[in-house]
């Protein structure tokens, strides 16, 4: 979700196989560099592999270009990597958030074969995506400060995952501003 | 849109919401009727006044819904003639459940929310699945936009847990106008993201004084 010169990216913490919960502290939001984060929902093994491949490509980019990748460029990279596997896809829906030129927030989401969808307000993915659309649409306001953005994102996330049996066990929220990153674990219904 | 020759249902879309208050009940539904990706009409009411303190909103297959409403209205009239009074909301709730389960093996494709005042004058909302399983709650949403709306209602109208003792009321402490504003907000959000919800919103408020109706414009795309 986009705020005033900042963004928030959040995920739940459950890892499960249908009805069985395997882990309650699973990390789904990964850092690419200080101002670029990617969240990957869907198949956990594909999320981890994709993250490792993206970090590899970004490190090469850093060596060649001697700078960090811009979020728009990174989004195109992710889209291309997913489409390479058009007929045997990674079963992941990424959510990308970063601060671009002049610390302008950038967010986008993709389907599992790389169809990019830019948004100005918020993007969602995962099993609770419909609930998240409803909650975010109701709670979002433009130009929220980091503190208010944290509240909004946490409330929307918790309300939505509480209606989904496959998501929950708390939330992991990152608030990224040009100067700092705040990472917080939100306590929610543990079921 | 099914290619099988024997698929007899279709989903006409739409969303219904009800919220119970201390001495009122708000029942709302959009007025769009769709089939597939087309709109059949922007002006179709999903709400049926069954008794003076009891209102039913249903989304799903409108053919089955029309039949269901007709069935219930007829049964209510019979009750009036036999008992010389109108059916109370909890009584209608049980009747609806039984009517739906009667067709357990060829169900009414209807997702219902019944709202009204109980015999003490407190707001009550009953929520159903397609075959009659029901529960009295403080608020509910059914239909294509229900997954978008329920989390927001949970957040704003959080019910106390049913495991608490002594048992607490599920009805919201909000005032009537605040509840109506909340309904307008959630429908505005659902209209943005659900293609089957939109056009107009019909809001029915039931309280001691009677029943009032209000129509609000929603996005038409």
Interface residues (C-beta under 8 A of the other chain):
Chain A: X130 X131 X132 X133 X134 X135 X137 X138 X139 X155 X156 X158 X159 X160 X162 X163
Chain B: X145 X147 X148 X149 X150 X151 X152 X154 X155 X185 X186 X189 X190 X192 X193
